[in-house]
Structures are given as C-alpha cells and as structure tokens.
Amino acid sequence: MKNKNPLYVVKGKEVQEASSVIDLVIKKFNLEPVIKILNNIFQMLLEQVKTFAMYKAVKQYIDEVTEAVLSLARRFGMA
C-alpha cells in the first residue's frame, strides 16, 4: 500500500486533517456554512418542482450557481 501525504489545515491552535484539496480549501476558508446554506436553498427549490417548466427554471439556476463556483475555483487554479 502506498503511503499518502496527508493534508492539514491550521486554524489558530487547531489542526484539522483534510481528505482532499477541495476539503482543504473548504476548511481553510471556513466555507462549510456557505455550502450548507447552498445545499438548503437547492433542496428547497427542488421540493417546489411540480412541472417541467419549473424543473427547467430550477435546473438553470443551479447550473448558473455551479458555473459561478467553478469559475471562481478556476480563477484560483483549483479546477
């Protein structure tokens, strides 16, 4: 089995192990609350889908948010 070099995030006196580069960034910039809020918004929107037109509108919104996040990640060389 190959030894892996673990990633660590240091916040003040606290040290946390990160499972991946994405996890490292999330922990480093304290993005967990933002991700939870986005998840709740997406879940709320998906619960409202009753017609195909509503599905298309929700899908377009989620795609736009996802593209904005990915472009931000590309900007910082992460994707």
Backbone torsions as a table, in degrees:
resi	resn	phi	psi	omega
1	MET	NA	134.8	-178.3
2	LYS	-78.3	133.7	175.8
3	ASN	-71.9	137.0	178.0
4	LYS	-107.7	147.9	178.8
5	ASN	-91.5	107.1	-175.9
6	PRO	-70.1	151.9	176.2
7	LEU	-99.0	141.1	179.9
8	TYR	-128.8	146.2	175.3
9	VAL	-116.8	128.0	179.1
10	VAL	-108.6	121.5	176.8
11	LYS	-125.6	101.6	-177.4
12	GLY	63.7	-119.1	178.4
13	LYS	-96.2	-1.1	-177.4
14	GLU	-97.6	135.1	177.2
15	VAL	-119.7	126.5	179.9
16	GLN	-121.6	141.3	175.7
17	GLU	-86.6	137.0	178.2
18	ALA	-105.7	139.1	-177.0
19	SER	-84.1	-19.5	179.1
20	SER	-156.1	176.0	179.3
21	VAL	-65.4	-39.0	178.4
22	ILE	-63.3	-45.4	178.1
23	ASP	-61.2	-37.9	178.2
24	LEU	-60.6	-47.3	-179.4
25	VAL	-65.0	-42.4	179.6
26	ILE	-60.0	-44.6	-179.6
27	LYS	-73.1	-39.3	-177.7
28	LYS	-62.7	-43.7	-177.7
29	PHE	-97.0	10.4	176.9
30	ASN	53.2	53.4	-176.5
31	LEU	-92.8	0.6	-179.4
32	GLU	-55.9	-45.2	178.9
33	PRO	-62.1	-37.6	179.4
34	VAL	-65.3	-42.7	180.0
35	ILE	-64.8	-40.2	177.8
36	LYS	-63.9	-41.1	179.2
37	ILE	-64.3	-46.8	178.4
38	LEU	-60.8	-41.7	178.6
39	ASN	-61.1	-43.7	179.1
40	ASN	-65.2	-39.9	178.0
41	ILE	-63.3	-47.2	179.9
42	PHE	-61.7	-42.1	-179.9
43	GLN	-63.4	-43.1	179.5
44	MET	-62.7	-43.8	179.5
45	LEU	-64.2	-42.3	-178.8
46	LEU	-66.6	-30.0	177.0
47	GLU	-68.6	-22.5	-178.9
48	GLN	-84.8	-8.7	-176.6
49	VAL	-71.4	116.3	177.8
50	LYS	-125.2	-21.3	-178.3
51	THR	-128.0	165.7	178.6
52	PHE	-65.7	-36.7	178.6
53	ALA	-63.0	-41.1	178.1
54	MET	-67.2	-38.9	176.7
55	TYR	-58.2	-46.8	-179.1
56	LYS	-61.7	-40.9	-179.8
57	ALA	-65.9	-44.4	179.8
58	VAL	-66.5	-41.8	178.9
59	LYS	-61.9	-42.6	178.8
60	GLN	-61.6	-42.4	179.4
61	TYR	-64.1	-46.3	179.9
62	ILE	-63.6	-40.3	177.4
63	ASP	-62.2	-40.8	178.9
64	GLU	-64.6	-43.7	178.9
65	VAL	-64.8	-43.1	179.1
66	THR	-61.9	-43.4	179.2
67	GLU	-64.7	-37.7	178.0
68	ALA	-64.3	-41.8	178.9
69	VAL	-66.3	-43.0	179.9
70	LEU	-66.4	-37.5	178.3
71	SER	-67.1	-34.6	175.4
72	LEU	-65.8	-41.0	178.5
73	ALA	-65.1	-40.6	177.9
74	ARG	-64.1	-38.3	-179.5
75	ARG	-59.1	-35.3	179.9
76	PHE	-98.1	12.7	174.3
77	GLY	71.5	32.4	-177.0
78	MET	-108.0	-10.8	-179.2
79	ALA	-130.2	NA	NA
